């Protein structure tokens, strides 16, 4: 963990509070509340202001990875073949702002980042509860039986934020240093859990179970020792992927059994259409942001028969559709590296348990929602990737520094050698 040498000074404490606020606001804006719906200029303006403040507070010290740089570069390059140049420009500007915000936030102290994310996610949940109770015409969805949507345009957006809040509050419970901090973390977990249930979304229930289950893996890994940790990481990846595949295959029957659509509210239909469209441009895709608000999106919606579909409802398919095999491969390698590094850190120190929990929540949610192409998903992935990279590098350097210090302290004092004069 990075700790400033002047951490006890009042000036440092005020700076830490300001940075916590900036991270919380960045999370809140990236989660795309309804005020930014169909207003990309307003979103980019708000995100640009927060990113600028983050860069100033970080003193332009950016923390990123090669995978994130390649991802951003390929997305920018895709502007040259985009099918919707105007939307692609807006989406690429938003992408670069989000990547810059995450790179700046990753340079803050570890505790500051966690608090900012926790305050931002729980604050969004609290605001959604208040909106649902005080302004039900806005905060609840009649189309979904009075489901809680809060400050968002759709209940699934709130479910995604609630899953992240659950992951962060679980990490806070595991790392609580006092009964008071544990009670606060339990309160946050309760608020996020009840909000997830109030969305009346099946995917929200699955996300809750997955996040709670993932929180047990670091504890199991620590108990199994070094050999067990080496074995549990690939095993955990295989289990998560297999569970996601089985979940996608079994949910239609589950949904039909409880009176819901056997096509996952049309998801399986749109997935088939998306794969058919992708097959026309498999290597490069149609450009970042160049699909859903342009000609290709209109064609998909015409076949699908649902004129409000603005995503593939699957983050992996959306990346494939927009960036092709090349872009999807870059993202896959980026995610794989982030998973390995975050799990290594969590197994060695529970203060990093939030990294795989948040990453797991985003990745599992991406099976049914396009989290990999939404601002909040990109922000969290970029943050986890950068932080895990920085911390792993710091741990690699620490033994070398310690060894050099030990060698310096035990070295024989250098003395001047002189010949004895003959008597």
Secondary structure, 3 states (H helix, E strand, C coil): CCCCCCCCCHHHHHHHHHHHHHHHHHHHHHCCCHHHCCCHHHHHHHHHHHHHHHHHHCCCCCCCCHHHHHHHHHHHHHHHHCCCHHHHHHHHHHHHHHHHHHHHHCCCCHHHHHHHHHHHHHHHHHHHHHHHHHCHHHHEECCCCCEECCCCCCHHHHHHHHHHHHHHHHHHHHCCCCHHHHHHHHHHHHHHHHHHHHCCCHHHHHHHHHHHHHHHHHHHHHHHHHHHHHHHHHHHHHHHHHHHHHHHHHHHHHHHHCCCCCCCCCHHHHHHHHHHHHCCCCCCCCCCCCCCCCHHHHHHHHHHCCCCCCCCCCHHHHHHHHHHHHHHHHHHHHHHHHHHHHHHHHHHCHHHHHHHHHHHHHHHHCCCCCHHHCHHHHHHHHHHHHHHHHHHHHHHHHHHHHHHHHHHHHCCCCCCCCCCCCC
